[in-house]
Amino acid sequence: MMHVFYEGQVLWSQIDANQHMRHSAYADFAAQARLTMLESLGLKPAALFKFNIGPILFREELLYLREVGINEYLKVTSELTRSRSGGSRWAIRHEIFRSDGIKAAIINVDGAWIDMEKRKLAELPEELSTLFMMTPRSSDYIEEAAKEKINKVND
């Protein structure tokens, strides 16, 4: 089952000199899908800001599969592929599909939560953790124990 969290049209401002979607626009579409996904779970920015918490990325990997052109209509999926049991560290896979159903890109991100005042990694409060753990999961989802490291370099 596809978990589509963003649908939209490629704008003129997202096109590069080669007349296809510029590389950073893929990441922008994935980021919007993540935000929409979080909001659909009840993790609106106001709920996170109440606890001075925000999401951060350690890694973003883009795999370009097919060209995307001006005015193309896209669908972006979001699925949790890996997380610690409470959602403190996580990995999400986004897939971008063109209107003809062809998969154009895969974006993999590894992230966590940051305390915006202390500027340190944070655990989600239980009420937010419960919401985050309702994120749609991929068929290859892996849940890791709380002490395991998803991103050994940055954790």
C-alpha positions in Angstrom: 0.0 0.0 0.0 1.3 3.4 -1.0 1.3 6.0 1.8 1.1 9.2 -0.2 1.6 12.3 1.9 2.2 15.0 -0.8 0.9 15.5 -4.3 1.9 18.5 -6.3 3.1 20.0 -9.6 6.7 20.7 -10.5 7.0 24.5 -10.8 9.1 26.5 -13.2 11.4 27.5 -10.3 12.2 23.8 -9.7 13.7 23.3 -13.2 17.4 23.4 -13.9 19.4 24.4 -17.0 18.9 20.9 -18.5 15.1 21.4 -18.4 14.4 18.8 -15.8 13.7 19.0 -12.0 16.8 20.3 -10.1 18.4 18.0 -7.6 17.4 20.0 -4.5 13.7 20.1 -5.5 13.6 16.3 -4.9 14.7 16.9 -1.3 12.1 19.7 -0.9 9.3 17.4 -2.0 10.4 14.8 0.5 10.6 17.3 3.3 7.1 18.5 2.6 5.8 14.9 2.5 7.5 14.3 5.9 5.9 17.4 7.4 2.5 16.5 6.1 3.0 12.9 7.4 3.9 14.2 10.9 0.9 16.6 10.9 -1.4 13.7 9.9 -0.2 11.9 13.0 -1.0 14.9 15.3 2.7 16.0 15.4 2.0 19.5 14.2 4.8 22.1 14.7 2.9 23.7 17.6 2.8 20.3 19.4 6.5 19.9 19.0 7.3 23.5 19.8 5.4 23.1 23.1 8.2 20.8 24.2 10.9 22.8 22.3 11.6 19.8 20.1 12.1 19.7 16.3 13.2 17.1 13.8 16.7 17.0 12.4 18.5 15.0 9.7 21.8 13.3 9.9 21.8 11.9 6.4 19.9 12.4 3.2 20.4 10.1 0.2 18.8 10.7 -3.2 18.6 8.1 -5.9 17.5 9.5 -9.2 15.7 6.9 -11.3 13.8 8.9 -14.1 13.7 12.4 -15.3 11.0 14.7 -14.1 10.0 17.7 -16.2 8.1 21.0 -15.9 4.4 20.8 -14.9 4.8 17.1 -14.1 2.3 16.1 -11.3 4.1 14.1 -8.6 3.0 11.9 -5.7 5.4 11.4 -2.7 5.2 8.5 -0.3 6.7 8.4 3.2 7.4 5.2 5.3 9.3 4.5 8.4 12.1 2.0 7.5 13.9 1.9 10.9 13.5 3.4 14.3 14.3 3.0 18.0 11.4 1.7 20.0 10.4 5.2 21.2 11.0 6.9 18.0 14.0 8.9 19.2 16.1 8.0 16.1 14.5 7.0 12.8 14.9 6.5 9.1 12.3 7.3 6.5 12.1 6.3 2.8 10.3 8.6 0.4 9.5 7.6 -3.1 8.5 10.1 -5.8 6.2 8.9 -8.6 5.4 10.8 -11.8 1.8 11.0 -13.0 2.4 8.1 -15.4 3.1 5.9 -12.3 6.8 5.6 -12.9 9.0 5.9 -9.8 11.3 8.8 -10.4 13.3 8.9 -7.2 14.0 7.4 -3.8 15.0 9.6 -0.9 16.3 8.0 2.3 16.8 10.1 5.4 18.1 9.3 8.9 17.0 11.6 11.6 16.3 12.3 15.3 14.8 15.0 17.5 16.6 18.0 18.9 15.9 20.1 21.9 15.8 23.5 20.3 16.9 25.4 23.5 19.7 23.0 24.6 20.8 22.3 21.0 21.2 18.6 22.0 19.5 15.4 20.8 16.3 14.8 22.7 13.8 12.0 23.4 10.2 12.5 22.5 7.8 12.9 25.4 5.7 9.8 25.7 2.5 11.4 24.3 4.5 12.5 21.2 6.4 9.2 20.9 3.1 7.3 20.9 1.9 9.5 17.9 5.2 9.2 16.0 5.2 5.4 16.4 2.0 5.4 14.4 4.0 6.4 11.3 3.3 4.1 8.3 6.0 1.4 8.2 7.7 -0.1 5.2 7.5 -3.8 4.5 11.2 -4.1 5.5 10.8 -2.0 8.7 13.3 -2.7 11.5 12.7 -1.6 15.1 15.9 -1.3 17.1 16.3 -1.4 20.9 16.5 2.0 22.6 20.3 1.9 22.9 21.2 0.7 19.4 22.6 3.3 17.1 20.9 4.0 13.8 23.6 6.5 12.7 26.9 5.5 14.4 28.8 8.5 13.0 26.4 11.1 14.3 24.8 9.6 17.3 
